[in-house]
């Protein structure tokens, strides 16, 4: 099984900060990775697919990069509505595996 | 659209059948999954079924207790859960494989295993 190690597990940041979240895969997954944002009581929302493609309707302050085993989600300027939990998901192979999540909180 | 149903409170050792009604797309063309999330915790993939039901996978944590199935004529996905444990308590999401990668989600149904 492919393990996805996501870091940090939580972070505190201020509006306007640049935020970076990382997912590392235990083996190469090409670019078969998506990033989700989840707010309490809500369904996960896809932000990035194929590692670096911005989902339609998602603000351009979100970006994704990486390939193989290391991936990054960047929020260039954190906005109040961005405080949420973020997950990566690898879909290169079954079982699908998620990162443990990163909770982004207000500093 | 994916709409789950069948969740509720069940005693340890009990059984429950979840259903997912699909609409707005050609259900028979898509591989489907169940994913769960313990309230306040992370996401865990549970099971996969291919379009024709010829390929099925399970997470180790549920293999032998859960059975995934689908009825393409009824545009429906199912998850039969038996020998339920407290650690199976979670919101269960029906999820469609997306052509561009990842999953598209239903709203989820809560399963609570407790005496």
Interface residues (C-beta under 8 A of the other chain):
Chain A: X32 X33 X34 X36 X43 X44 X46 X49 X50 X53 X87 X89 X91 X94 X95 X96 X97 X98 X99 X100 X101
Chain B: X33 X35 X42 X43 X44 X45 X48 X57 X59 X93 X97 X98 X100 X101 X102 X103 X104 X105 X106 X107 X108
